[in-house]
């Protein structure tokens, strides 16, 4: 196997086959109207316009000098069956897996999860490919702040009733994400996650809190808007 192919596999690009084509496929309007792609685009637009999680993250990125544009920074594509989305740091683009996202609530979570990676990429200059701790930290933050581990989502997975369950869920989701995109042992991934877990779990930027529910996210978004207005008037 050549080196470029090996690197693609190690970094998870094999999960996103359209990324390997070297260009993004754009079908005609007629082709997309009744396809997964059209549905994906509609759900994405709805998420960006209505999700308080997404609106807060978009506002925070704009304030940090990283304005997000839907047509430039999001791409609905066919993916491997095990993933719902990903952040491509080489193009600063969020991939949404149109064949695996079928409900609006799922789209909202995936958009939020990947926007957290994009926010980290913007503010922290994450070294995704060479610093394993950077990757682990962003995965912990995304699992913690995106609603992935909300009580309602965990109920649907039949996971509940454990002490410090939210922390356990965040650790598990972060590990799953890392193992999906890196060829490392579970033991190695667990070691790195444990090393950075406390500091990254307690980094709630830009929410200022863990948004355990949509209501929490709405309060966080309102607080962000108030802070933004305050600083704009200084």
C-alpha positions in Angstrom: 0.0 0.0 0.0 1.4 3.4 -0.9 2.1 6.0 1.7 -0.7 8.4 0.8 -3.2 5.6 1.0 -1.9 4.5 4.3 -2.2 8.1 5.7 -5.8 8.3 4.4 -6.6 5.1 6.3 -4.9 6.2 9.5 -6.7 9.6 9.5 -10.1 8.1 8.8 -10.4 9.4 5.2 -11.4 5.8 4.1 -14.7 6.4 5.9 -15.5 9.3 3.6 -14.9 7.9 0.1 -15.9 11.1 -1.7 -13.0 12.8 0.0 -10.6 10.4 -1.8 -11.8 11.6 -5.2 -9.7 14.7 -4.9 -12.7 16.9 -5.7 -16.3 17.3 -4.3 -19.0 15.8 -6.5 -21.7 18.2 -7.5 -24.8 16.7 -9.2 -27.4 18.5 -11.2 -30.5 20.0 -9.5 -32.6 17.3 -11.2 -30.4 14.6 -9.7 -30.5 16.0 -6.2 -34.2 16.9 -5.8 -35.3 13.5 -4.7 -32.1 12.1 -3.2 -30.5 11.8 0.2 -28.4 14.9 -0.8 -31.5 17.1 -1.1 -32.9 15.9 2.2 -29.5 16.4 3.8 -29.3 20.0 2.5 -32.8 20.8 3.8 -32.1 19.3 7.3 -28.8 21.2 7.4 -30.4 24.5 6.6 -33.1 23.9 9.3 -30.4 23.0 11.9 -28.4 26.2 11.2 -31.5 28.3 11.4 -33.2 26.8 14.4 -30.7 24.9 16.7 -29.5 27.0 19.6 -26.4 24.9 19.8 -25.5 25.6 16.1 -26.4 29.2 16.3 -24.2 29.8 19.3 -21.3 28.0 17.7 -21.7 29.9 14.4 -21.8 33.2 16.4 -18.7 32.3 18.4 -16.8 31.4 15.3 -17.7 34.6 13.6 -16.6 36.5 16.7 -13.3 34.6 16.5 -12.7 35.6 12.9 -13.8 32.3 11.4 -17.2 33.0 9.7 -18.9 29.8 8.5 -20.6 29.7 5.1 -23.0 26.9 4.4 -22.0 26.3 0.8 -18.3 26.5 1.5 -17.9 24.8 4.9 -20.5 22.0 4.7 -20.7 19.0 2.3 -23.4 16.3 2.2 -21.7 13.1 1.0 -22.0 9.3 1.0 -20.0 7.8 3.8 -19.1 4.5 5.3 -21.9 2.9 7.2 -20.4 3.5 10.7 -20.1 7.3 10.7 -22.5 10.2 10.6 -20.1 13.0 10.0 -16.6 14.4 10.2 -14.5 17.5 10.2 -11.9 17.6 7.4 -9.2 19.9 8.8 -7.3 20.0 5.4 -10.3 21.9 3.9 -11.9 23.3 7.0 -15.0 21.5 5.9 -17.7 19.6 7.8 -18.9 16.4 6.1 -22.4 15.3 6.7 -23.2 11.6 5.9 -26.4 11.9 3.9 -26.9 8.1 3.7 -26.7 7.8 7.5 -28.6 10.9 8.8 -32.3 10.4 8.5 -33.9 12.5 11.3 -33.7 16.2 12.1 -32.7 15.6 15.7 -29.7 13.4 14.5 -28.7 16.1 12.0 -28.8 18.8 14.8 -26.5 16.7 16.9 -24.0 15.9 14.1 -23.9 19.6 13.0 -23.2 20.6 16.6 -20.6 17.9 17.2 -18.7 18.9 14.1 -19.0 22.6 14.6 -17.3 22.1 18.0 -14.4 20.6 16.1 -14.5 23.5 13.7 -14.5 26.0 16.7 -11.5 24.2 18.2 -9.8 24.3 14.9 -10.4 28.1 14.7 -9.5 29.1 18.2 -6.9 26.6 19.3 -5.0 25.7 16.1 -5.5 22.0 16.8 -2.8 19.7 15.3 -5.2 17.0 14.2 -2.6 14.8 12.5 0.4 14.9 14.7 -0.8 15.6 18.3 -3.0 12.8 19.6 -3.8 14.7 22.8 -5.3 17.6 20.6 -7.6 15.1 18.8 -8.6 13.5 22.1 -9.4 16.8 23.7 -11.6 18.0 20.9 -13.5 14.6 20.8 -14.1 14.9 24.6 -15.4 18.5 24.2 -17.6 17.5 21.3 -19.1 14.6 23.1 -19.6 16.7 26.2 -21.1 19.8 24.7 -23.1 18.6 21.6 -25.9 16.7 23.4 -24.5 13.3 22.4 -24.7 12.3 26.0 -28.0 13.9 26.9 -30.3 11.9 29.2 -32.8 11.4 26.4 -30.2 10.1 23.9 -28.8 7.8 26.5 -32.3 6.4 27.2 -32.6 5.5 23.6 -29.3 3.5 23.9 -30.6 1.9 27.1 -27.7 3.4 29.0 -28.8 5.0 32.3 -28.7 4.8 36.1 -24.9 4.9 36.6 -23.1 7.2 39.0 -21.3 10.0 37.0 -23.0 8.6 33.9 -22.5 11.7 31.8 -18.7 11.6 32.3 -18.7 7.9 31.5 -20.7 8.5 28.3 -18.4 11.3 27.2 -15.3 9.2 27.7 -16.9 6.3 25.8 -18.1 8.5 22.9 -14.7 10.2 22.6 -13.0 6.8 22.5 -15.3 5.5 19.8 -14.7 8.6 17.7 -10.9 8.3 18.0 -10.9 4.6 17.2 -13.0 5.2 14.1 -10.4 7.6 12.6 -7.1 6.4 14.0 -5.4 3.0 13.7 -4.4 2.8 17.4 -5.1 0.2 20.1 -8.0 0.8 22.5 -5.5 0.8 25.3 -3.5 3.6 23.7 -6.6 5.7 23.0 -7.8 5.2 26.6 -4.5 6.3 28.0 -4.5 9.6 26.0 -8.2 10.3 26.8 -7.5 9.8 30.5 -4.5 12.1 30.4 -6.5 15.1 29.1 -10.0 14.2 30.3 -10.3 16.5 33.3 -9.1 19.7 31.6 -11.0 19.1 28.4 -14.2 18.0 30.1 -14.2 21.2 32.1 -13.6 23.4 29.0 -17.1 24.5 28.2 -16.2 27.2 25.6 -18.1 28.8 23.9 -21.2 27.6 25.9 -20.0 28.6 29.3 -21.8 25.5 30.7 -22.6 22.0 29.7 -25.9 22.3 27.7 -27.6 19.1 28.9 -30.8 20.0 26.9 -32.1 22.3 24.3 -33.4 24.5 27.0 -29.8 24.8 28.4 -28.5 25.6 25.0 -31.1 28.4 24.5 -30.0 30.0 27.8 -26.3 29.7 26.7 -27.1 31.2 23.4 -29.0 34.1 25.1 -26.0 34.7 27.4 -23.6 34.6 24.4 -25.8 37.2 22.6 -25.8 39.5 25.6 -22.0 39.2 26.0 -21.5 39.9 22.3 -23.7 43.0 22.5 -21.8 44.2 25.6 -18.4 43.9 23.9 -19.7 45.5 20.7 -20.6 48.6 22.8 -17.3 49.0 24.6 
